[in-house]
Amino acid sequence: MLINTLPHGKRRQEAGFSLLEVVLVMGVVLVVTASALINILPSIKTSRSNAAMELVLGEMRRAHERAVDERRIYRVTFTAPNTIQVDVGTVAVIGSTITDSAPAFVAAQPPLTLPGSVQFTVVAGIPTNPLATPDRLGAGATAIDFDQANGGGGTQIYFQPDGRALDAGNRLNDGVVYLAVPNDLFSSRAVSLYGSTGRTKNWTLSRVSGAIGWAQ
């Protein structure tokens, strides 16, 4: 028969961790976790902003393409804080416009919502000089800012069978829509529109050599 000759205190020490060791391990785990969160959170915000921008850009481009392909008028409506609605009009004749065809619009799909906490908003600090805004459209003061030639602030786009984008008054519709997590400057994104071609472009706010500006 084997007899354990180790002192009682030593047997207890080898049987498990001391309270101090447990506290030290927990401290290390907490520090590592906090460090990981600090690095991950900005990436999460960036991914949400990019996803929202891609959603807006994708809906506008699909509406434009389908208007041309189907010979219909597609209407895209932006509603603050975070909703996009796409409606489709009746089939148009060649060369028709909103006024000519007066289409009855029906929902092409349920309303879409921007992901996460992203909203249609402008954050203090984005460029407001008209020469520094996306495609030099507007002054960066209004989140949903289409119909620039007629004062801006428009919230609807009517994509035509000929590829143009018009406003509700049958006029060319240039403009831009801004997206961001409220109060988070560098989460800001934008999508611009040229009415004469229906072309859309995406923009990201960044800092280059100390200057804040929009880049594609």
Backbone as numpy.savetxt, mean C-alpha at the origin, in Angstrom:
# Nx Ny Nz CAx CAy CAz Cx Cy Cz
25.79 -54.54 45.84 24.94 -53.35 45.84 25.82 -52.12 45.84
25.52 -51.12 44.88 26.29 -49.89 44.81 25.74 -48.88 45.80
26.63 -48.22 46.45 26.22 -47.22 47.43 26.68 -45.86 46.93
25.75 -44.88 46.83 26.07 -43.52 46.41 26.80 -42.82 47.54
28.09 -42.57 47.30 28.90 -41.98 48.36 29.03 -40.47 48.22
28.32 -39.84 47.19 28.40 -38.39 47.03 27.68 -37.70 48.16
28.22 -36.61 48.62 27.52 -35.84 49.66 26.16 -35.41 49.17
25.22 -35.22 50.10 23.85 -34.86 49.75 23.78 -33.57 48.96
24.54 -32.54 49.34 24.52 -31.25 48.65 25.01 -31.35 47.22
26.04 -32.18 47.00 26.57 -32.33 45.64 25.60 -33.05 44.74
24.88 -34.07 45.32 23.85 -34.75 44.51 22.79 -33.77 44.06
22.37 -32.85 44.91 21.34 -31.86 44.55 21.86 -30.92 43.46
23.13 -30.54 43.53 23.69 -29.63 42.56 23.75 -30.25 41.17
24.08 -31.56 41.10 24.18 -32.22 39.81 22.83 -32.64 39.26
21.80 -32.59 40.07 20.48 -33.05 39.64 19.77 -32.05 38.75
20.13 -30.80 38.78 19.43 -29.81 37.98 20.13 -28.47 38.02
19.44 -27.41 37.41 20.01 -26.07 37.36 19.68 -25.31 38.64
20.57 -24.41 38.99 20.28 -23.54 40.13 19.35 -22.43 39.68
18.74 -21.73 40.60 17.84 -20.61 40.27 18.59 -19.53 39.52
19.82 -19.27 39.88 20.62 -18.25 39.20 20.85 -18.61 37.75
21.13 -19.88 37.49 21.35 -20.32 36.11 20.09 -20.16 35.27
18.94 -20.49 35.84 17.67 -20.35 35.13 17.41 -18.89 34.80
17.66 -18.00 35.76 17.45 -16.57 35.54 18.37 -16.05 34.45
19.62 -16.48 34.44 20.56 -16.04 33.42 20.14 -16.50 32.04
19.69 -17.75 31.93 19.24 -18.28 30.63 18.02 -17.51 30.14
17.07 -17.24 31.03 15.87 -16.49 30.64 16.24 -15.08 30.19
17.23 -14.49 30.87 17.66 -13.15 30.48 18.24 -13.13 29.08
19.07 -14.13 28.77 19.66 -14.22 27.44 18.57 -14.40 26.38
17.59 -15.26 26.66 16.48 -15.50 25.72 15.70 -14.21 25.47
15.44 -13.45 26.51 14.69 -12.21 26.37 15.46 -11.18 25.54
16.77 -11.11 25.77 17.58 -10.16 25.00 17.59 -10.53 23.53
17.77 -11.81 23.23 17.78 -12.27 21.84 16.42 -12.03 21.18
15.35 -12.32 21.91 14.00 -12.10 21.37 13.75 -10.64 21.08
14.12 -9.76 22.01 13.92 -8.32 21.81 14.71 -7.82 20.62
15.95 -8.30 20.48 16.78 -7.89 19.35 16.17 -8.34 18.03
15.62 -9.56 18.01 14.99 -10.07 16.79 13.77 -9.25 16.42
12.97 -8.88 17.43 11.77 -8.08 17.16 12.13 -6.71 16.62
13.19 -6.11 17.17 13.62 -4.79 16.70 13.99 -4.85 15.22
14.59 -5.95 14.81 14.99 -6.10 13.41 13.84 -6.51 12.50
12.89 -7.25 13.04 11.80 -7.79 12.22 10.68 -6.78 12.00
10.34 -5.98 13.01 9.18 -5.08 12.91 9.27 -4.14 11.71
10.41 -3.48 11.45 10.47 -2.63 10.26 10.22 -3.41 8.97
10.69 -4.65 8.92 10.48 -5.47 7.73 9.01 -5.80 7.54
8.30 -6.03 8.66 6.87 -6.31 8.59 6.12 -5.09 8.05
6.47 -3.90 8.55 5.81 -2.68 8.07 6.08 -2.47 6.59
7.32 -2.70 6.18 7.68 -2.53 4.78 6.91 -3.49 3.90
6.80 -4.74 4.31 6.09 -5.73 3.51 4.61 -5.39 3.39
4.01 -4.87 4.46 2.60 -4.49 4.39 2.39 -3.30 3.47
3.27 -2.32 3.56 3.16 -1.16 2.67 3.32 -1.57 1.21
4.29 -2.43 0.95 4.50 -2.90 -0.42 3.31 -3.71 -0.92
2.73 -4.53 -0.04 1.56 -5.33 -0.43 0.39 -4.43 -0.76
0.20 -3.37 0.02 -0.89 -2.43 -0.24 -0.68 -1.71 -1.57
0.55 -1.28 -1.82 0.86 -0.61 -3.08 0.62 -1.54 -4.27
1.04 -2.79 -4.14 0.84 -3.75 -5.22 -0.65 -4.03 -5.44
-1.43 -4.02 -4.37 -2.87 -4.22 -4.50 -3.49 -3.10 -5.31
-3.17 -1.86 -4.96 -3.71 -0.70 -5.68 -3.25 -0.71 -7.13
-1.96 -0.91 -7.33 -1.41 -0.92 -8.68 -2.05 -2.03 -9.51
-2.19 -3.20 -8.91 -2.77 -4.33 -9.63 -4.21 -4.10 -10.03
-5.01 -3.53 -9.13 -6.43 -3.28 -9.45 -6.57 -2.24 -10.56
-5.75 -1.21 -10.51 -5.82 -0.19 -11.55 -5.39 -0.75 -12.90
-4.33 -1.53 -12.92 -3.87 -2.09 -14.19 -4.84 -3.11 -14.76
-5.43 -3.92 -13.88 -6.42 -4.90 -14.37 -7.64 -4.19 -14.94
-8.10 -3.15 -14.26 -9.26 -2.41 -14.75 -8.95 -1.78 -16.11
-7.76 -1.25 -16.26 -7.35 -0.66 -17.54 -7.30 -1.71 -18.64
-6.67 -2.84 -18.36 -6.55 -3.89 -19.36 -7.91 -4.48 -19.75
-8.77 -4.70 -18.76 -10.06 -5.29 -19.05 -10.97 -4.33 -19.80
-10.83 -3.04 -19.51 -11.62 -2.05 -20.25 -11.29 -2.12 -21.74
-10.01 -2.25 -22.05 -9.57 -2.32 -23.44 -9.97 -3.66 -24.06
-9.72 -4.74 -23.35 -9.98 -6.08 -23.90 -11.47 -6.35 -24.10
-12.29 -5.88 -23.17 -13.72 -6.21 -23.21 -14.58 -5.12 -23.85
-13.94 -4.01 -24.23 -14.69 -2.86 -24.79 -15.74 -2.37 -23.79
-15.34 -2.31 -22.53 -16.22 -1.82 -21.47 -15.56 -0.63 -20.77
-16.34 0.02 -19.93 -15.80 1.07 -19.07 -15.71 0.51 -17.65
-14.52 0.57 -17.08 -14.31 0.12 -15.71 -14.11 1.33 -14.80
-14.83 1.36 -13.70 -14.71 2.45 -12.74 -14.02 1.95 -11.47
-12.99 2.67 -11.04 -12.29 2.34 -9.80 -12.53 3.48 -8.81
-13.03 3.15 -7.64 -13.34 4.15 -6.62 -12.50 3.89 -5.37
-11.83 4.92 -4.91 -11.03 4.85 -3.68 -11.79 5.55 -2.56
-11.95 4.87 -1.43 -12.66 5.45 -0.30 -11.79 5.36 0.95
-11.54 6.51 1.57 -10.76 6.51 2.81 -11.55 5.81 3.90
-10.89 5.09 4.83 -9.43 5.06 4.94 -8.73 3.98 4.13
-9.46 2.95 3.63 -8.68 1.82 3.08 -9.45 0.93 2.11
-10.42 1.47 1.37 -11.26 0.61 0.53 -11.13 0.95 -0.95
-11.12 -0.10 -1.78 -11.12 0.05 -3.24 -12.32 -0.71 -3.79
-13.08 -0.05 -4.67 -14.22 -0.70 -5.30 -14.05 -0.62 -6.81
-14.18 -1.75 -7.49 -14.11 -1.79 -8.95 -15.48 -2.16 -9.49
-16.00 -1.32 -10.39 -17.31 -1.56 -11.02 -17.13 -1.62 -12.53
-17.96 -2.41 -13.17 -17.88 -2.58 -14.62 -19.15 -2.06 -15.27
-18.97 -1.35 -16.39 -20.11 -0.80 -17.11 -20.53 -1.70 -18.26
-21.60 -1.33 -18.91 -22.09 -2.09 -20.05 -21.11 -2.00 -21.21
-21.24 -2.92 -22.15 -20.34 -2.93 -23.31 -20.49 -1.64 -24.09
-19.36 -1.06 -24.47 -19.37 0.21 -25.18 -19.13 0.00 -26.67
-19.53 0.97 -27.47 -19.25 0.92 -28.90 -17.87 1.53 -29.12
-17.29 1.27 -30.28 -15.95 1.77 -30.58 -15.92 3.29 -30.48
-14.95 3.79 -29.73 -14.79 5.24 -29.59 -15.68 5.85 -28.54
-16.43 5.04 -27.80 -17.34 5.61 -26.83 -16.61 6.08 -25.58
-17.25 6.96 -24.84 -16.73 7.46 -23.57 -17.84 7.36 -22.54
-17.56 7.83 -21.34 -18.58 7.78 -20.28 -19.86 8.47 -20.73
-19.69 9.69 -21.28 -20.86 10.47 -21.67 -21.63 9.78 -22.80
-20.90 9.24 -23.78 -21.55 8.63 -24.93 -22.33 7.37 -24.56
-21.70 6.53 -23.72 -22.32 5.23 -23.45 -23.19 5.22 -22.21
-22.95 6.17 -21.29 -23.71 6.24 -20.04 -23.95 4.85 -19.45
-22.88 4.12 -19.15 -23.06 2.74 -18.71 -23.70 2.62 -17.33
-24.44 1.55 -17.16 -24.96 1.22 -15.83 -23.91 0.35 -15.16
-23.36 0.82 -14.06 -22.27 0.10 -13.41 -22.79 -0.93 -12.42
-22.11 -2.06 -12.41 -22.39 -3.11 -11.43 -21.06 -3.53 -10.80
-21.09 -4.01 -9.58 -19.87 -4.38 -8.88 -19.16 -5.51 -9.60
-17.90 -5.29 -9.96 -17.11 -6.34 -10.59 -16.61 -7.33 -9.55
-16.55 -6.90 -8.30 -16.06 -7.74 -7.21 -16.43 -7.06 -5.89
-16.39 -7.79 -4.79 -16.63 -7.15 -3.49 -15.56 -6.10 -3.23
-15.85 -5.11 -2.38 -14.83 -4.10 -2.05 -13.57 -4.75 -1.48
-12.42 -4.19 -1.84 -11.14 -4.67 -1.34 -10.63 -3.74 -0.25
-9.94 -4.31 0.72 -9.40 -3.53 1.84 -7.90 -3.63 1.87
-7.23 -2.53 2.10 -5.77 -2.54 2.19 -5.32 -3.42 3.34
-4.20 -4.10 3.20 -3.75 -5.03 4.25 -3.23 -4.32 5.49
-3.35 -5.00 6.63 -2.78 -4.51 7.87 -3.34 -3.16 8.26
-2.47 -2.29 8.76 -2.88 -0.96 9.21 -2.62 0.11 8.16
-2.35 -0.30 6.93 -2.08 0.66 5.86 -3.38 1.37 5.46
-3.29 2.67 5.24 -4.45 3.47 4.86 -4.09 4.40 3.71
-5.13 4.96 3.09 -4.92 6.06 2.15 -4.69 7.30 3.00
-3.45 7.73 3.08 -3.12 8.86 3.94 -1.81 9.48 3.51
-1.64 10.76 3.84 -0.35 11.41 3.64 0.26 11.66 5.01
1.52 11.35 5.15 2.23 11.49 6.42 3.09 12.75 6.37
3.06 13.51 7.44 3.88 14.72 7.50 5.34 14.37 7.23
5.94 15.13 6.30 7.34 14.89 5.96 7.54 14.44 4.52
6.46 14.01 3.83 6.62 13.64 2.42 6.81 14.92 1.60
7.47 14.84 0.44 7.69 16.04 -0.38 6.37 16.70 -0.78
6.33 18.02 -0.62 5.14 18.78 -1.00 5.42 19.77 -2.13
6.66 19.85 -2.54 6.99 20.68 -3.70 6.45 19.97 -4.95
5.62 20.65 -5.75 5.06 19.99 -6.94 6.10 19.39 -7.87
7.33 19.88 -7.82 8.39 19.33 -8.66 8.96 18.03 -8.09
8.58 17.71 -6.84 9.14 16.53 -6.18 8.10 15.47 -5.86
6.86 15.68 -6.28 5.81 14.69 -6.03 5.85 13.62 -7.12
5.21 12.47 -6.92 5.22 11.42 -7.94 4.71 11.92 -9.29
5.54 11.82 -10.30 5.21 12.31 -11.65 4.80 13.78 -11.67
5.20 14.51 -10.63 4.90 15.95 -10.51 3.40 16.23 -10.55
2.67 15.37 -9.86 1.21 15.50 -9.81 0.79 15.94 -8.41
0.14 17.09 -8.32 -0.35 17.58 -7.04 0.77 18.10 -6.15
0.41 18.28 -4.86 1.36 18.86 -3.91 1.51 18.00 -2.66
1.15 16.73 -2.74 1.35 15.83 -1.61 0.52 16.17 -0.39
-0.61 16.83 -0.59 -1.43 17.25 0.55 -2.69 16.40 0.72
-3.09 15.69 -0.32 -4.34 14.93 -0.29 -4.05 13.47 -0.62
-4.58 12.56 0.19 -4.26 11.14 0.03 -4.78 10.58 -1.29
-6.03 10.88 -1.63 -6.64 10.40 -2.87 -6.82 11.63 -3.75
-5.96 11.77 -4.75 -5.83 13.08 -5.40 -5.81 12.96 -6.93
-6.89 12.42 -7.49 -7.01 12.32 -8.94 -7.70 13.58 -9.50
-7.88 13.59 -10.82 -8.51 14.73 -11.50 -7.71 16.02 -11.27
-6.40 15.94 -11.45 -5.52 17.07 -11.17 -5.82 18.29 -12.03
-6.19 18.10 -13.27 -6.43 19.24 -14.16 -7.65 20.04 -13.74
-8.44 19.51 -12.86 -9.68 20.18 -12.45 -9.72 20.39 -10.93
-8.56 20.67 -10.36 -8.51 21.01 -8.95 -8.05 19.90 -8.03
-8.00 18.66 -8.52 -7.55 17.55 -7.69 -8.61 17.08 -6.71
-8.25 16.10 -5.90 -9.18 15.57 -4.90 -10.15 14.54 -5.42
-10.05 14.17 -6.70 -10.96 13.17 -7.25 -10.69 11.79 -6.68
-11.74 11.01 -6.53 -11.61 9.68 -5.93 -12.00 8.56 -6.89
-12.39 8.89 -8.12 -12.82 7.87 -9.07 -12.07 7.98 -10.39
-11.84 6.81 -11.00 -11.21 6.73 -12.31 -12.11 5.90 -13.21
-12.33 6.39 -14.44 -13.13 5.67 -15.42 -12.21 5.24 -16.56
-11.81 3.98 -16.55 -10.95 3.46 -17.61 -11.79 3.16 -18.85
-11.31 3.66 -20.00 -12.07 3.61 -21.25 -11.60 2.49 -22.17
-12.45 2.09 -23.12 -12.06 1.06 -24.09 -10.88 1.46 -24.96
-10.63 2.76 -25.10 -9.49 3.21 -25.91 -8.22 3.36 -25.08
-8.26 2.96 -23.81 -7.07 2.99 -22.97 -6.92 4.21 -22.09
-7.71 5.24 -22.34 -7.59 6.45 -21.53 -8.25 6.26 -20.16
-7.91 7.18 -19.24 -8.56 7.23 -17.93 -9.21 8.60 -17.81
-10.51 8.62 -17.58 -11.25 9.87 -17.49 -11.84 10.06 -16.09
-12.34 11.28 -15.85 -13.07 11.53 -14.61 -14.56 11.46 -14.89
-15.37 11.76 -13.88 -16.82 11.67 -14.05 -17.36 12.70 -15.03
-16.58 13.73 -15.32 -17.00 14.76 -16.28 -16.45 14.49 -17.67
-15.93 13.28 -17.89 -15.45 12.88 -19.21 -14.18 13.64 -19.62
-13.36 13.99 -18.61 -12.12 14.71 -18.86 -10.93 13.82 -18.49
-9.77 14.05 -19.13 -8.59 13.26 -18.80 -8.29 13.35 -17.31
-7.93 12.23 -16.76 -7.81 12.11 -15.30 -6.38 11.74 -14.89
-5.58 12.75 -14.57 -4.25 12.52 -14.02 -4.34 12.60 -12.50
-3.52 11.81 -11.81 -3.55 11.92 -10.35 -2.68 10.92 -9.66
-2.77 10.91 -8.34 -1.94 10.05 -7.52 -2.68 9.69 -6.24
-2.42 8.49 -5.73 -2.99 8.07 -4.45 -1.84 7.67 -3.54
-1.90 8.14 -2.29 -0.84 7.88 -1.31 -1.32 6.86 -0.29
-0.38 5.99 0.13 -0.68 4.96 1.13 0.42 4.97 2.18
0.05 4.66 3.42 1.06 4.58 4.49 0.42 4.01 5.74
1.27 3.55 6.65 0.82 3.30 8.01 0.78 4.67 8.68
-0.34 5.09 9.27 -0.43 6.43 9.84 0.76 6.76 10.74
1.31 7.96 10.52 2.41 8.51 11.33 3.74 7.78 11.14
3.84 6.93 10.13 5.09 6.23 9.85 5.58 6.70 8.48
6.47 7.69 8.48 6.87 8.37 7.25 7.38 7.43 6.18
8.31 6.55 6.55 8.96 5.73 5.53 8.18 4.47 5.17
6.95 4.37 5.66 6.03 3.35 5.15 5.25 3.89 3.95
5.48 5.16 3.60 4.71 5.83 2.55 5.00 5.23 1.17
3.92 5.01 0.43 3.98 4.53 -0.95 2.99 5.36 -1.78
3.11 5.33 -3.09 2.20 6.07 -3.95 2.04 5.36 -5.28
0.90 5.60 -5.92 0.65 5.11 -7.28 0.13 6.30 -8.10
0.78 6.57 -9.23 0.38 7.69 -10.06 -0.31 7.20 -11.34
-1.07 8.10 -11.96 -1.87 7.77 -13.14 -1.79 8.90 -14.16
-1.56 8.53 -15.42 -1.67 9.48 -16.53 -2.93 9.16 -17.32
-3.83 10.13 -17.40 -5.12 9.90 -18.04 -5.05 9.65 -19.53
-4.10 10.26 -20.21 -4.06 10.15 -21.67 -3.75 8.73 -22.13
-3.05 7.97 -21.31 -2.69 6.60 -21.67 -3.22 5.55 -20.69
-3.67 5.98 -19.51 -4.08 5.04 -18.47 -2.89 4.38 -17.80
-1.69 4.93 -18.02 -0.48 4.34 -17.46 -0.40 4.59 -15.96
0.04 3.57 -15.21 0.21 3.70 -13.76 1.65 3.39 -13.39
2.13 4.02 -12.30 3.49 3.81 -11.82 3.48 3.75 -10.30
4.34 2.94 -9.74 4.42 2.83 -8.28 5.66 3.57 -7.76
5.54 4.11 -6.53 6.58 4.93 -5.95 6.80 4.55 -4.48
8.06 4.64 -4.04 8.42 4.36 -2.65 9.17 5.56 -2.08
8.81 5.96 -0.87 9.51 7.06 -0.22 10.78 6.54 0.43
11.88 7.24 0.21 13.15 6.79 0.78 14.04 8.00 1.07
15.11 7.73 1.77 16.10 8.78 2.06 17.39 8.44 1.33
17.86 9.37 0.51 19.10 9.19 -0.24 20.01 10.38 0.03
21.18 10.11 0.57 22.15 11.16 0.90 21.53 12.25 1.75
20.69 11.83 2.68 20.08 12.77 3.62 18.81 13.42 3.13
18.47 13.26 1.85 17.28 13.89 1.29 16.15 12.86 1.16
14.94 13.29 1.50 13.77 12.42 1.38 13.11 12.65 0.04
12.86 11.55 -0.69 12.24 11.70 -1.99 11.57 10.43 -2.46
10.83 10.55 -3.58 10.12 9.40 -4.16 10.99 8.74 -5.21
10.98 7.41 -5.19 11.74 6.66 -6.18 10.90 5.48 -6.65
11.13 5.06 -7.89 10.43 3.90 -8.43 11.17 2.63 -8.09
